[in-house]
Amino acid sequence: MPDNLSLFEEKPKGRKRKAKVPALVLKETTSFSQDYLGMPVVDREGQRVGKILDLAVKMGEPFPPVSSLVVEVSVRAGSFGWAKFPAILPWTQVEEFDENLVKLSILPEGVRLGALKKNELLLGKSVMDQQVVDNQGRKLLRVNDVKLHELDGRLRLAGVEAGMKGLLFRLGGGKRLEQMSRLFKLKVMESIIMWDLVEKFDSEMKRIRLGISQDMLKDLYNL
């Protein structure tokens, strides 16, 4: 992993360690809920297959890569109209993607139901709305959005957004917030907790445990 994705910048002893906000990540992150949820998916010939319902990442790295996508597939069901079903497609079947759509390398008949692997984590189902706790189990914030970043041709989980901006977007007030910020020339900061701070993800307890204390998090992010 490149050094410019490291969260911390080393400081001389006796001084507080200051958060190094990675410009590469924070300037170029994309939003799971705003940019990918509902994104159109087409086959290799450009015919619509469906839309993205969720993304899965392969755990095991500080910034896990997206490994699968859950697509709501639409198929013609004769005189009954269209039938829809969710299919889990490996990221290896993605030929290209941009801010508008995902293009697959297969035809519609190659779409299978699929299944997640044990080390895969769904961002929408398992990360969104989860409670963030510190290393002592104290409740801190709740996840309002998930941030991703493209690195070395791979889309990766960069962190979680747990601030007011993410919440307003989810409640439908995000565009109004952007209009106000442009009008008054204000910069609305996002509270992004980088994923390499996560020590453990507890799916049963539905919480994300950080490897640092509440006080240290406040120092890092000026909360």
N, C-alpha and C positions, 0 to 999 in steps of 0.2 A: 504493500500500500504506500503511495507516495507520501513524503513528509508533509506536503501542504494540506493533507487531510487530518493531520494530528490536531487534537483539540487544544492541547496545552503548550504554552511557550515557557521554556525554562527560565527562571529568574534567579538572581543571586540569593543565597541563603539569608534568612532573616527577613525577607520581603514576601508578601503574599504572592501566590502564583496566580497570574492574571489569565483570564480566558483568552485564548487566541481564536477569534472567530474566523474560520477559514473563508477567505473571499471567494475561492473557487466554488465552495459548496453553497454558501449563503446567497451569492449573486445569481447562481444558476440552478437553484433547486426548483423543482416543480411540485405541484400539489396533487396528492392522490385524489382528493374529493373534487377538486376543480378542473384538473387537467386530464385525468384518466378515467374516472368513473363515468360510464356511459359513452366512452369513446367508440366510434364505429370500427368494426373489424371487417376486412375484406379478404377474399381469397387471392391466389396468385394472379388471377385474371382481372382483379378489380371488382368482382361481384360481392355485394354485401353478404356477410355471413351472420353478423349479429352485433352485439355491443359488449363492452367490458363491464362485468359485474364486480370483479375483485382481482387483485394481484397477489401472488405468493412469492416470498423470498426464501432463499436457501440459507438457513442459519449456519453459523460457524465462523463467520468473518466479522470484523469490527463494523463494516458497512456491507451487509448481506446483499448479494445480487438478486434481482428479480428472476425467478426460475420457472414460473408458470403464470398463466392468466386464465381467469374464469370468464367464459364468454356465454352470454345468453344467445343461443343459436336459434334462428328463425328458419323453419322449413315449411314448405307447402304441404298441407294435409288434405289434398284433393278438394272436394266441394265444401269441406269444413273450414276452409280458410288456412290460416297459418298456425302452426304449433311451435311452441318455444320450450327449450330445455337447456339447462346449464351444462357446459362442457369444460373440462380442465385440459388446457393445451400447454405442452412444454414450450418454454421460451425458444427452444431450438427450432420451432416451426415458424418463428417470426422472421420474415425476410427483411422487413424494414418498418420503422415507425417514426412518426414525427408528431407535431402538436395537433394534427388533424385526425389521423387515423393510424391503425395498425394493419399492415399488410402481411398475410400469411404466405408461406411457401407451398401450401397445399391447396387442393380443390375441396369443395364442400363435402364430397363423399369420403374424404380422408379425415374428417372430424370425428373423434370418438369421445365418449363420456369422460374417460380418463380418471385419475385419482391422484391425490396429493401424496408425496413421500413423507416419511416420518419427520424429517428435518426441515419440512417446509412450513411456513407460517403465513396465514392469510392476513393481509393488511386491513381490509375492511371488517372482516368478521372478528379477528382476534386482537387487533391493535387499536382501532378507532374506539373512542369512548372509554378506554381502559384507565384505571387509576394508576398514577405514578407515585411510588413511595421511595423514601430514601433508604440508605443501607441499614437503618434501624427499624424500618417498617412504618415510619410516620408518613401519613398521607400528605402529598404535596399538591399535585395538579391532576387534571384529567385531559386525556388526549383529544384534541379537537380536529386535528388533521395530521397527515403523514407526509413527510417531505422526501422526495427522491432526487437523485442526481445521476447524470450520465457520465461514466468514467470508463475510458478504454473500451468504448463500444458496448458497455454493459450498463443497464439501468440499475441503480443501487439504492437501498434504503439509507437515507442520510440522517434522519432524525424525526422527532415528533414535535408538532406545534401544539403548545398548551396554553396559548395566550388568548386575549380578547379578539384579535384579528381573525383567527381561525374560527372562533365561535360565531362571530358576526357573519362570516361567509356561510357557515352552515345554517344559520337562521334566516338567510336571505338578505342580510343588510350589508354584505361585503361591497357591492358596487356603490352603494350610497356612501360607504366609508371612504372608498377611493376617490369619489367625486369631491367630498369634503376636504380630503387631504390635499388634492390638487388645487382646490379653490383657495385654501388658506396656506398652501405651501408647507404642509406639515408632513413629516415622515412617520408613518405608523410602523413601529418596530414589531417584529414577530418574536415570540418566545420559543425558539427552537432548541430543544434538548437533543444534542447529538447522540446517535445510537451507540457510539462506542463507550458511552457512559453507563449503558445498561449492563448490569451484572447478571440478572436472571429474569426470564419471562415466565410467570406462573400462570398457565392457562386455566388451571382449576380455580385459583383465587381471583382470576381476572385482574391481575395487576402487573405492572412493570417495575421491577426493583432496580434502583440505581446503585452504583458502587461507591457513591459519595454521600455525605451527610446533608441535611437540610441547610445548615449554615454555609457549607462550602458551595452548595448550589446557588445560594443567594449572593455570595461573593462573586461567583463566576458570571452570573447573568444579571446582576444588579436587580434582583427581584425584591 
